[in-house]
């Protein structure tokens, strides 16, 4: 009697994989940068068109903050670094540096 190979069973346990939660990059309002600066920065860094960049500038100005993007922590951190390195607004003499952006979890619990 010959031994035939038997098919093996392989169980993939995907429940053990940890998926990184998404993060938001949030632009914070200040009085040291013009709308033109924000629109140019968002176009240069994120590739946003003038209409979308203007809409984000309006949200930042009226609400004090606006979500620029949502993604992995590494992707969001890279864009945060680019925002922080963009430099001062040449249209405002008192502008001494870049705008500020913070990283926040995209999904926050309701608390207890």
C-alpha positions in Angstrom: 0.0 0.0 0.0 1.4 3.4 -1.0 1.1 6.5 1.1 -0.5 9.4 -0.9 0.2 12.9 0.2 -2.8 14.4 2.0 -3.7 18.0 1.5 -2.7 20.1 4.4 -5.0 22.5 6.1 -3.8 26.0 6.8 -5.9 28.3 9.0 -5.4 31.9 8.7 -6.3 33.8 11.8 -6.8 37.4 10.7 -8.3 38.4 14.0 -4.9 38.6 15.5 -3.7 41.3 13.0 -3.7 44.7 14.5 -4.8 47.4 12.1 -3.5 50.8 12.8 -6.3 53.2 13.6 -6.5 56.3 11.3 -5.3 59.7 12.4 -6.4 63.2 11.5 -4.0 66.0 10.7 -5.6 69.2 12.1 -4.6 72.7 11.0 -4.8 75.3 13.8 -5.8 78.9 13.2 -3.6 81.9 14.0 -3.3 85.5 13.1 0.1 85.3 11.5 -0.9 83.8 8.1 -3.1 85.1 5.3 -5.7 83.2 3.3 -3.3 83.3 0.3 -0.6 81.6 2.4 -3.0 78.8 3.5 -4.2 78.3 0.0 -0.7 78.1 -1.5 0.5 75.8 1.3 -2.4 73.4 0.9 -1.8 73.3 -2.8 1.9 72.8 -2.5 1.8 70.1 0.3 -1.5 68.3 -0.4 -2.1 69.0 -4.0 -5.5 70.6 -3.1 -7.0 72.9 -5.8 -7.7 76.5 -5.0 -11.4 75.9 -4.3 -10.8 73.2 -1.8 -7.9 75.0 -0.2 -10.0 78.2 0.2 -12.8 76.2 1.8 -10.4 74.7 4.3 -9.0 78.2 5.0 -12.5 79.4 5.7 -13.1 76.6 8.1 -9.8 77.2 10.0 -10.7 80.9 10.2 -14.2 80.4 11.4 -13.8 77.3 13.6 -10.2 77.6 14.7 -9.2 74.3 13.2 -9.8 72.1 10.2 -8.9 68.5 9.3 -6.4 68.5 6.4 -6.2 64.7 5.9 -6.8 61.4 7.5 -4.4 58.5 7.2 -1.9 56.3 8.9 0.2 57.9 11.6 3.3 57.8 9.4 1.6 59.5 6.5 0.0 62.1 8.7 3.3 62.8 10.5 5.1 63.3 7.2 2.5 65.9 6.1 2.6 67.5 9.6 6.4 67.9 9.2 5.9 69.5 5.8 3.3 72.0 7.2 5.7 72.9 10.0 8.6 73.3 7.6 6.7 75.5 5.1 8.0 78.7 6.6 6.5 82.2 7.4 4.0 84.1 5.4 5.9 86.6 3.3 2.8 88.8 3.1 2.7 89.4 6.8 5.7 91.2 8.4 5.0 89.7 11.9 4.8 86.1 10.6 7.8 84.4 12.1 7.2 80.8 11.1 4.9 78.1 9.7 1.4 77.3 10.8 0.8 74.6 13.4 -0.9 71.3 12.8 -1.6 68.6 15.4 -2.2 64.9 15.0 -5.3 63.4 16.6 -6.9 59.9 16.6 -9.7 59.8 13.9 -11.9 57.8 16.2 -12.2 58.9 19.8 -14.2 57.1 22.4 -17.2 58.6 24.0 -15.6 58.4 27.5 -17.2 57.3 30.6 
